[in-house]
Amino acid sequence: MLLGMVTTAQVNAIRAIMTTLLSHHAKPVGTVVSSSPGGNPLVDLIKANPHLADTLTPLLSAEDIQAILRDPECDDGAG
């Protein structure tokens, strides 16, 4: 209670206000829609921008990586 400078009622009011303010930050603002049904939007982003693959790969699941590797449009001709 801030060393007796603030009453219990004031502390409770401050806590309630802070809880209300911070609760708005915890809620998702919107959802990202993937062009492939049930897919990961990061996969679509990598397919459209292959140069981002090294950066985004740690965020993908093994299934997502396999989907990218199987896609013939993502073949850069190397190999």
N, C-alpha and C positions, 0 to 999 in steps of 0.2 A: 504493500500500500504506500509506496514511495515515502517511507520514513515518517508516516503520520501526517503528511501534507495533503493527502487525498483520502476522502472517505470511501468506505466500502461501496456505497451507492455510486459514487463517481467512477470507481474502478470498474464496476459492473457495466456502467453505461459506456465507458471507453472500450471495454472488451466487446460489447455487443456491436458497437459501431465498427470496430476493426474486423470482427467476424463477418459482418455484412459486406464491407468493402472488399475483403480478401476473397469472399465466396464467389464474387463475379470473375475473378481471375482463374479460378479452378474449373469453371464451366467451359466446355469446348465451344468455340465461336461458330464453327461450321464444320462440315465434313467435306473431304476431298473425294470427288467422284472419279473413279477410274474408267478409262475407255473400254477396258476389258471386264466383263461381268465377273465379280468375285475376285478380281485381280488386285495386285498391289500397284498403286499409282507410281511408285518409284520405278517399277519395271517399265511402265509406259514412258517415263521420263528418260530412262537409260536407252530405250529403243529409239526415241526421238533424238537423243543427244548422247551418242556412244562415248564421247570424250569425258562424260561424267561418271563412267563405270567405276574407275578406280576410287573415286571419292565416295560413291554411294553403296558400293558392294558390302561394306560392313553392316549396313542397315537392312540387308536383304536376308531372307531365309534361304536355305539350301534349295527348296522347291522353286523359289523365284529365280535364283541363279541358273538352275537347270532350264527353266522356261526361256530365259534369255539366250542360253547357249544353243537350244534347239531351234530358235527362230532363224530361218534362213536370211531374213532381212537384216539381221544383226551381224552377219558374217562380213568381216572387214577384208577378207581375202588373204589374211596372213596365215601362214601355217604350212 
